[in-house]
Amino acid sequence: MAALTFSPSQSAAKLTDRALDSRPRAIPLKLSFPRAARGRTAIVRSSHGSQTLVDDCSQASDVPLLTCSEAVERLQVKRRSWAGKQRYLAMYSSVVGGIVTDPAAMVIPLDDHMVHRGHGVFDTAAIMDGHLYELNQHLDRIIRSAFMAKISLPFDRESIRGILIQTVSASQCRKGSLRGVKVVTSSVPIKPPQFATMKSVNYLPNALSKMEAEENSAYAAIWLDNEGFIAEGPNMNVAFVTKEKELLMPHFDKILSGCTAKRVLTIAEALADEGKLLQGIKLGNVTVEEGKAAEEMMLIGSGVLVRSVVQWDEQVIGDGKEGPVTQTLLNAIIEDMKSGPSTVRTPVPY
Ligand SMILES: Cc1ncc(COP(=O)(O)O)c(C=O)c1O
């Protein structure tokens, strides 16, 4: 996995590598724009309210007061104990004005509003065979998200693009990502459309929804919208193949408009034109009944690419195996990532 963070006060690009399975891998690249801090927070309170920890002499005397270099040294020691579990490979920081690959140096200022107010935006793109996949589309979306979140960009688009490519290059990361999983219906409320259509760092509902899935031995939890129609997963879109061989996808007016889902739609249209595996494509409201009765269900996103869902709650989907349309779309996306047009593949000079 790979990640980038920007703000007028700081920016960062982080690249991570996570072993998932034996499929050709795509490493998502994360971009984020935290909002610059307006003020400083220096109050330390106990959870009991009025009693502050810093006022308590007996506790404070046990806590060492560290110099910056001592703190960095401790960070390095701590990070060394994570050896082999390191998910972030490189990070660009506008605070230090460069790229770092030592995880101890991958830090975000505490007084940045992204840290304690969740005012920031981010994005995730994949890396395949030394190419950033759909970089321009992800840049378009993060710029749109930043505008919606009223975050002014620290750099112009071309500079951000350049920083990303250089950060990927520094990470030496060439490939990365993810297959039939179970999903559950999320009991965590879905974000209202104004926030769900923007990729901000307010992913607490998404994180809780993902944890709910894991607690139920599932891969993801699926949100329904306020009218009860199928929406999306915590970090992926969903699609279905009906018995009539139609690809059904919830429209993007209340959910995140997925770069991968849109690319899948383009590829699926070509398949439908051939009339072999698919007869047509429908973007609109999808009911839970339609979804659960589908022949195939799939999760779609930069991280999962196209991943078959074989069970939703207690309902086995289709014959409980990865279906032919899901398989074909996954292979087509991998092919597109490896040898698609230059509009979706940005080479990284290592
Ligand atoms: C809520 C949500 N929906 C859908 C997606 C899929 O978007 P993309 O294909 O651009 O990764 C994501 C990606 O992280 C997401 O966070």
The ligand as an SDF file (V2000), in Angstrom:
LIG
                    3D

 16 16  0  0  0  0  0  0  0  0999 V2000
  -15.8930    4.7940    0.6670 C   0  0  0  0  0  0  0  0  0  0  0  0
  -15.1720    4.3350   -0.5680 C   0  0  0  0  0  0  0  0  0  0  0  0
  -15.9010    3.8920   -1.6200 N   0  0  0  0  0  0  0  0  0  0  0  0
  -15.3030    3.4510   -2.7450 C   0  0  0  0  0  0  0  0  0  0  0  0
  -13.9090    3.4400   -2.8690 C   0  0  0  0  0  0  0  0  0  0  0  0
  -13.2610    2.9370   -4.1550 C   0  0  0  0  0  0  0  0  0  0  0  0
  -12.6450    3.9960   -4.8270 O   0  0  0  0  0  0  0  0  0  0  0  0
  -11.3780    3.7490   -5.7910 P   0  0  0  0  0  0  0  0  0  0  0  0
  -11.7720    2.7350   -6.7890 O   0  0  0  0  0  0  0  0  0  0  0  0
  -11.1370    5.0670   -6.3970 O   0  0  0  0  0  0  0  0  0  0  0  0
  -10.2750    3.2810   -4.9200 O   0  0  0  0  0  0  0  0  0  0  0  0
  -13.1290    3.8980   -1.8040 C   0  0  0  0  0  0  0  0  0  0  0  0
  -11.6800    3.9000   -1.8990 C   0  0  0  0  0  0  0  0  0  0  0  0
  -10.9640    4.0290   -0.9440 O   0  0  0  0  0  0  0  0  0  0  0  0
  -13.7770    4.3710   -0.6230 C   0  0  0  0  0  0  0  0  0  0  0  0
  -13.0550    4.8260    0.3980 O   0  0  0  0  0  0  0  0  0  0  0  0
  1  2  1  0
  2  3  1  0
  2 15  2  0
  3  4  2  0
  4  5  1  0
  5  6  1  0
  5 12  2  0
  6  7  1  0
  7  8  1  0
  8  9  2  0
  8 10  1  0
  8 11  1  0
 12 13  1  0
 12 15  1  0
 13 14  2  0
 15 16  1  0
M  END
$$$$
